[in-house]
Amino acid sequence: MRPSGNKRLLDALATEMRARRTELDISQEELALRCTLDRPYVTLLEGSRKQPTLSVLYKIAVALELSFSQFAARIDKRYKALPLE
């Protein structure tokens, strides 16, 4: 898979994943178990180094106890708050 041309969007996703995981007080390992992903992959997502598929985003939202639309809205809010590069 080619890297995203939108680093800001990946950064917004990464930040939101970490923030919500912290709110829930769960580890990367626990998040990975909840969404049936490998922990190293979660680490790469939280480091803005991987671009997930739509189905993975859905799994992550559910694992973070959010609806897909809530998760997307939170990412969108962070994306709009990031400075343009």
C-alpha positions as CSV (number, residue, x, y, z in Angstrom):
1,M,0.0,0.0,0.0
2,R,1.3,3.4,-0.9
3,P,1.8,5.9,1.9
4,S,-0.9,8.5,2.3
5,G,-0.3,11.9,0.7
6,N,-2.1,13.4,3.7
7,K,0.3,13.2,6.7
8,R,-1.9,15.6,8.7
9,L,-4.8,13.2,8.5
10,L,-2.7,10.2,9.6
11,D,-1.4,12.4,12.5
12,A,-5.0,13.3,13.5
13,L,-5.9,9.6,13.5
14,A,-2.9,8.7,15.5
15,T,-3.5,11.4,18.1
16,E,-7.2,10.5,18.4
17,M,-6.4,6.8,18.8
18,R,-3.9,7.5,21.6
19,A,-6.2,10.1,23.3
20,R,-9.2,7.7,23.3
21,R,-7.1,4.8,24.4
22,T,-5.9,6.9,27.3
23,E,-9.4,8.0,28.2
24,L,-10.4,4.3,28.4
25,D,-7.1,3.5,30.3
26,I,-6.2,0.6,28.0
27,S,-2.9,-0.4,26.6
28,Q,-2.0,-0.8,23.0
29,E,-2.0,-4.5,23.7
30,E,-5.6,-4.3,25.0
31,L,-6.7,-2.2,22.0
32,A,-5.1,-4.8,19.6
33,L,-6.9,-7.6,21.3
34,R,-10.2,-5.8,21.2
35,C,-10.0,-5.2,17.5
36,T,-8.1,-8.4,16.5
37,L,-5.0,-6.6,15.3
38,D,-1.4,-7.2,16.1
39,R,0.0,-4.8,18.7
40,P,2.9,-3.8,16.4
41,Y,0.4,-2.7,13.8
42,V,-1.4,-0.6,16.4
43,T,2.0,1.0,17.3
44,L,2.5,1.8,13.6
45,L,-1.0,3.4,13.4
46,E,-0.4,5.5,16.5
47,G,3.0,6.6,15.1
48,S,1.4,7.8,11.8
49,R,3.4,5.2,9.9
50,K,0.5,3.1,8.5
51,Q,-2.7,3.9,6.7
52,P,-5.5,1.6,7.8
53,T,-8.3,0.3,5.6
54,L,-11.9,1.3,6.2
55,S,-12.7,-2.1,7.8
56,V,-9.7,-1.6,10.3
57,L,-11.0,1.9,11.1
58,Y,-14.4,0.4,11.9
59,K,-12.8,-2.2,14.2
60,I,-10.8,0.4,16.0
61,A,-13.9,2.6,16.5
62,V,-15.8,-0.3,18.0
63,A,-12.8,-1.3,20.2
64,L,-12.6,2.3,21.4
65,E,-16.3,2.2,22.4
66,L,-17.3,4.8,19.8
67,S,-19.6,4.6,16.8
68,F,-17.8,4.9,13.5
69,S,-19.3,8.3,12.9
70,Q,-18.2,9.5,16.4
71,F,-14.7,8.3,15.8
72,A,-14.6,9.9,12.3
73,A,-15.9,13.2,13.8
74,R,-13.2,13.2,16.5
75,I,-10.5,12.6,13.9
76,D,-12.0,15.3,11.7
77,K,-11.9,17.8,14.6
78,R,-8.3,17.1,15.3
79,Y,-7.4,17.2,11.5
80,K,-8.9,20.7,11.2
81,A,-7.1,21.9,14.3
82,L,-3.6,20.8,13.0
83,P,-1.6,23.6,11.3
84,L,-1.1,23.4,7.6
85,E,2.4,22.4,6.6
